[in-house]
Amino acid sequence: MPDTAALLSAASGQQEGDTLRIMLLVPLVGAVLLAWFLLRGYRGNGDGGTDND
């Protein structure tokens, strides 16, 4: 199996710092979205968590 990092940098001409930045940013954004999705269920007004105004 070929080295993924070598393929990424060779195919797009990016520096290694750009790849590292993307590899750190994507999981961080994913974690924020996951936390928002899970925590919005606890925002109910006492009737079982549904938010029907």
C-alpha positions as a Markdown table, in Angstrom:
| # | Residue | x | y | z |
|---|---|---|---|---|
| 1 | Met | 0.0 | 0.0 | 0.0 |
| 2 | Pro | 1.5 | 3.4 | -1.0 |
| 3 | Asp | 2.3 | 6.0 | 1.6 |
| 4 | Thr | -0.8 | 8.3 | 1.9 |
| 5 | Ala | 1.1 | 11.4 | 3.0 |
| 6 | Ala | 3.5 | 11.1 | 0.1 |
| 7 | Leu | 0.7 | 10.7 | -2.4 |
| 8 | Leu | -1.1 | 13.8 | -1.0 |
| 9 | Ser | 1.9 | 16.0 | -1.2 |
| 10 | Ala | 2.9 | 14.7 | -4.6 |
| 11 | Ala | -0.5 | 15.0 | -6.1 |
| 12 | Ser | -1.3 | 18.5 | -4.9 |
| 13 | Gly | 2.1 | 20.1 | -4.4 |
| 14 | Gln | 1.2 | 21.1 | -0.8 |
| 15 | Gln | 3.7 | 21.6 | 1.9 |
| 16 | Glu | 3.7 | 19.2 | 4.9 |
| 17 | Gly | 2.5 | 22.0 | 7.1 |
| 18 | Asp | -0.7 | 22.4 | 5.1 |
| 19 | Thr | -1.5 | 18.7 | 5.4 |
| 20 | Leu | -0.9 | 18.8 | 9.1 |
| 21 | Arg | -3.1 | 21.8 | 9.5 |
| 22 | Ile | -5.9 | 20.1 | 7.6 |
| 23 | Met | -5.5 | 16.9 | 9.6 |
| 24 | Leu | -5.8 | 18.9 | 12.9 |
| 25 | Leu | -8.7 | 21.1 | 11.7 |
| 26 | Val | -11.0 | 18.5 | 10.4 |
| 27 | Pro | -11.3 | 16.4 | 13.6 |
| 28 | Leu | -11.7 | 19.6 | 15.6 |
| 29 | Val | -14.6 | 20.8 | 13.5 |
| 30 | Gly | -16.1 | 17.3 | 13.6 |
| 31 | Ala | -15.9 | 17.2 | 17.4 |
| 32 | Val | -17.6 | 20.6 | 17.7 |
| 33 | Leu | -20.4 | 19.5 | 15.4 |
| 34 | Leu | -20.8 | 16.2 | 17.3 |
| 35 | Ala | -21.0 | 18.1 | 20.6 |
| 36 | Trp | -23.5 | 20.5 | 19.2 |
| 37 | Phe | -25.6 | 17.7 | 17.9 |
| 38 | Leu | -25.6 | 15.7 | 21.1 |
| 39 | Leu | -26.1 | 18.7 | 23.4 |
| 40 | Arg | -29.0 | 20.1 | 21.5 |
| 41 | Gly | -31.1 | 17.2 | 22.7 |
| 42 | Tyr | -30.7 | 18.3 | 26.3 |
| 43 | Arg | -32.2 | 21.8 | 25.5 |
| 44 | Gly | -35.8 | 20.7 | 26.0 |
| 45 | Asn | -38.3 | 22.6 | 28.0 |
| 46 | Gly | -39.3 | 19.8 | 30.4 |
| 47 | Asp | -41.6 | 17.8 | 28.2 |
| 48 | Gly | -39.3 | 15.0 | 27.2 |
| 49 | Gly | -36.7 | 17.0 | 25.2 |
| 50 | Thr | -38.8 | 17.9 | 22.3 |
| 51 | Asp | -38.6 | 21.5 | 21.2 |
| 52 | Asn | -42.1 | 22.2 | 19.8 |
| 53 | Asp | -43.0 | 25.9 | 20.3 |
